[in-house]
Amino acid sequence: MVIRSSNPAPHALRWLLACAAVIALVLGMKAAIAPPAEPEGTIRTFDSADALLEPDGRAPIEGPVDLARRWDGDFPGQGGRASYRIMLPPRDGHVPMALLFSRVGSQVEVLVNGGVVQHWGTLGDPLFDAAKHPVMAVVPAALLHADRPNELRVNVTIQPQRLGGLSVLRYGPQDAIEAMYDTNRRWREIAMLVFAVGLLGMGVFTGVLWMRQRLPMYGWFSLGALLGMLRIVDRAWADVPVPWPWLGALAAICYMSHMALMCRFAVLATGAAPRAVDRSVDVAIVASSLLTVLSYALCKPLLLTLGICTIVPMALACLWTVARRAWAGGGAGAWLLAAALVASIAAGLHDLVLVRLSNASGLRSTYLQHAMFAFVPIMGWLIAERYSRTAASFQALNADLSRRVDEREQQLRAAFDVLREQQHLQAISNERQRIMREIHDGVGSQLVALLNMVARPGAQPQALREHVQFALDEMRMSVDSLQPANDDLATVLATLRYRLQPRLEAAGIGVVWDVAELPELRELSPNMVMHVQRILLEAFTNVLKHARATRIIVRARLCDEGSAVTLQIADNGVGLRGDPAATGAGRRRGGRGLDNMRSRARAIGAKFHIDQSAEGGTCITLTLKVEPGESAFSALSRPLELG
């Protein structure tokens, strides 16, 4: 994710933002450098004591000490033991008193007038460190003398490179000290909780985003946030079960890597990292980690200080990159990142110069971890911004897609209308061609034959009458094929029965109609109806002309488990001589009629078969493929004998 602004800030606005950042930096530095305010009233502050210092490997030192100085400043890289003695003023009354230690450690035992009032950890046990935050000890009124000074003795043991010894302390009534301590502890605990939860939550969230999207910015931020969270856990947990000095080295490496990775995140959030800046981050992490390990292994605090110093030039290089991009129009996100880097660098220099190098007392606070936490809400803001832009782009994409779909639907609808109109015109043309062909081949041929017979002298009236009747049947068949059949074959058979019944009765032929309930025929077109009518008409005509039959049986049945309909016309006439399936010269009668019936059956995908009937005549079978359905003319299913 790269921050870019489509509307660069005006030149004057850039100067205004830059001036505001400088003013904020100056005010922050002033507040950080200002000495802590002294308490008022009955609370006393002690900044000196008589002490017996026993650093490891050196002779004991006894005498007054300045509590504003730190043990690691006077004895760098050395551990040891110390006993501090302070004379508290006499105290009369029953109100308990309390001691507030700005810093004391590493393991502590507090005695007043020889009686133990508090201890933190066990003297000499390196797993406990009381110097991580201020502590308070309550002094019971029964231990205090009213007529002479009270002796406060603080015994401590210190491990090398730990913030040990005794720093400035305060003494006063328990209520007043507790109020100060509770305020300090409340803010410290809230800050630690917010920092830990914020870093952990955002670190896990960006880690999930990195695993799904593989954006380096998310990955480096996640790693840096989790390392910073480990550092905060170490600061809040007094007895981490990790041996010293490995705990110190691990915490320092996590903290410096956290700072370096947050700087890398700031650069990546504004664009691709320049090669030199990217390499400087790697060098800073490796160098600081190596110097930290050597510092704790060799007990040389100066190496740790040098490791911290390696972070500074890298952070300045990252700040220069981010500030230049913000100045070039990187948008509000780039300015926020530049401000966070400025605050972090200022806080880091304060902690390095005014706390670590000056050996400041425990009253001097550090601010770097507070400044570094600013990257957490900035990352949340960047994610929200990216989500908003992504949602807006998806909405625009959906709107554009909907518009294109609507346009395509209109185009397809228009094309479909054109295609449907073309299909309609083509169907009309095909139907015209079919009617013309049927009239030409059917009625036309009959009329031509009739005309030839009339033209010959001595034409028989009976023959003329038959040809006229055949021509009339052809015309009626053509008209019937145009009537809607509603996908019902029974309707076709009923119409044929109505047309042929008078002729059959006139010829003295009885007809048995044995038609079962028939299913619907999908796509029972006029062309299919015409072919079925012509096949059946040809069969009846052959019976009238050649069979000399007295009875015809018409059957219609479902077969092949309902997947086909079988139509049969059987007579009791003279039958066929020779092979019933013969064609051409092998035919006995019917002319080309049998060949035409076979051709028409093939045209509609039906099977045609001719055989001898059970009564000695001819049986013609036509098998049609169907899909099951209910016929609208179930009355035809009842056998009916005519004549």
Secondary structure as UniProt FT lines:
FT   HELIX           11..33
FT   TURN            41..42
FT   STRAND          44..46
FT   STRAND          48..55
FT   TURN            56..57
FT   STRAND          61..66
FT   TURN            67..68
FT   HELIX           71..74
FT   TURN            76..77
FT   STRAND          80..88
FT   STRAND          97..101
FT   STRAND          104..105
FT   STRAND          107..112
FT   TURN            113..114
FT   STRAND          115..120
FT   TURN            123..124
FT   TURN            126..127
FT   HELIX           130..132
FT   STRAND          135..139
FT   HELIX           141..143
FT   STRAND          150..158
FT   TURN            160..161
FT   STRAND          165..166
FT   STRAND          169..173
FT   HELIX           174..213
FT   HELIX           216..236
FT   TURN            238..239
FT   TURN            244..245
FT   HELIX           246..270
FT   HELIX           275..298
FT   HELIX           301..309
FT   HELIX           311..327
FT   TURN            328..329
FT   HELIX           332..349
FT   HELIX           350..357
FT   TURN            358..359
FT   TURN            362..363
FT   HELIX           368..372
FT   TURN            373..374
FT   HELIX           375..439
FT   HELIX           440..444
FT   HELIX           445..455
FT   TURN            457..458
FT   HELIX           461..481
FT   TURN            486..487
FT   HELIX           489..506
FT   TURN            507..508
FT   STRAND          510..515
FT   TURN            522..523
FT   HELIX           526..542
FT   HELIX           543..547
FT   STRAND          551..559
FT   TURN            560..563
FT   STRAND          564..571
FT   TURN            580..581
FT   HELIX           584..586
FT   TURN            591..592
FT   HELIX           593..603
FT   TURN            604..605
FT   STRAND          607..612
FT   TURN            614..615
FT   STRAND          618..625
FT   HELIX           634..637
FT   STRAND          640..642
//
